Amino acid sequence: MQMTVTNTEKAAIISAAGRMDAVTAPQFDKRLETLIAEGATRIIIDFRDLEYISSAGLQTILANAKKLESLNGEILLVHLSGAVKEVFEISGFDTIFPIFDDREAALASL
């Protein structure tokens, strides 16, 4: 899995590409933890190029969302489609996180 981070005035945006599974979720977790340690309280996760997410990926996102909640922060999700969107819907995670069509809509909500 590849990740890129873009910082804006309102949020840090992390883009994930490839597969987020038991092997790659720990890398994603470390990157989220680093962003939080650096002071990010609002994180937008862009799934445009993510092909697959497993329960390990969902757990990573949820654990970091809980950390951010204690800091009055949040995680927002954008560009969910295909199999990734289906996993979020089946797991019920689509009711836990704010989901937006694109980065601009997510940023406008902050």
C-alpha positions in Angstrom: 0.0 0.0 0.0 1.2 3.5 -0.8 0.3 6.6 1.2 0.8 10.3 0.6 0.0 13.1 3.0 -1.2 16.6 2.1 -1.6 19.2 4.8 -4.1 22.0 4.5 -5.2 24.7 6.9 -8.2 22.7 7.9 -7.0 19.1 7.9 -4.3 16.6 7.0 -5.3 14.5 4.0 -3.9 11.0 3.7 -4.4 9.1 0.4 -4.2 5.4 0.5 -3.5 3.3 -2.7 -3.5 -0.4 -3.2 -4.7 -2.8 -0.5 -5.2 -2.2 3.2 -5.0 -5.6 4.9 -3.4 -7.3 7.9 0.0 -6.8 6.3 -0.3 -3.1 5.4 -2.7 -1.8 8.1 0.2 -1.4 10.6 2.0 0.9 8.3 -1.2 3.0 7.9 -1.6 3.0 11.6 1.9 4.3 12.2 1.3 7.1 9.7 -2.0 8.1 11.4 -0.3 8.0 14.8 2.5 10.2 13.5 0.0 12.8 12.1 -1.8 12.9 15.4 1.4 13.2 17.3 2.4 16.1 15.0 -0.9 17.9 16.1 -3.4 16.9 13.4 -6.9 16.8 14.9 -8.8 16.6 11.6 -7.8 13.9 9.2 -9.4 13.2 5.8 -8.7 9.7 4.4 -8.9 9.6 0.6 -9.8 6.1 -0.7 -9.8 7.0 -4.4 -7.0 4.6 -5.2 -7.7 1.9 -2.5 -8.7 -1.4 -4.1 -9.5 -3.4 -0.9 -9.8 -2.9 2.9 -9.9 -5.7 5.4 -11.1 -5.7 9.0 -7.6 -4.9 10.1 -7.8 -1.7 8.1 -11.2 -0.9 9.6 -9.9 -1.5 13.1 -6.9 0.9 12.4 -9.2 3.7 11.3 -11.6 3.2 14.3 -8.8 3.1 16.8 -7.3 6.3 15.5 -10.7 8.0 15.3 -11.2 7.2 19.0 -7.8 8.9 19.7 -8.9 11.9 17.8 -12.2 12.1 19.5 -10.5 12.5 22.8 -8.7 15.5 21.3 -12.0 16.9 19.9 -10.9 15.8 16.4 -12.3 13.5 13.8 -11.7 11.4 10.7 -13.6 12.1 7.5 -13.6 9.7 4.6 -13.8 10.5 0.9 -14.0 8.7 -2.5 -15.4 5.4 -1.2 -16.3 3.2 -4.2 -16.6 -0.4 -5.3 -15.4 -3.1 -2.9 -14.2 -0.5 -0.3 -17.6 1.2 -0.1 -19.2 -2.2 0.2 -17.0 -3.2 3.1 -17.9 0.0 4.9 -21.6 -0.5 4.3 -21.7 -4.2 5.3 -19.7 -3.5 8.5 -21.9 -0.5 9.4 -18.8 1.8 9.4 -20.6 4.0 6.9 -22.8 5.1 9.8 -19.9 5.8 12.1 -17.8 8.1 9.9 -18.7 11.2 7.9 -18.4 10.2 4.2 -18.1 12.7 1.4 -17.8 12.4 -2.4 -14.6 14.4 -2.6 -12.0 16.3 -0.6 -13.6 19.7 -1.3 -16.9 18.6 0.3 -15.1 17.2 3.3 -13.0 20.4 3.8 -16.1 22.5 3.4 -17.7 20.7 6.2 -15.0 21.6 8.7 
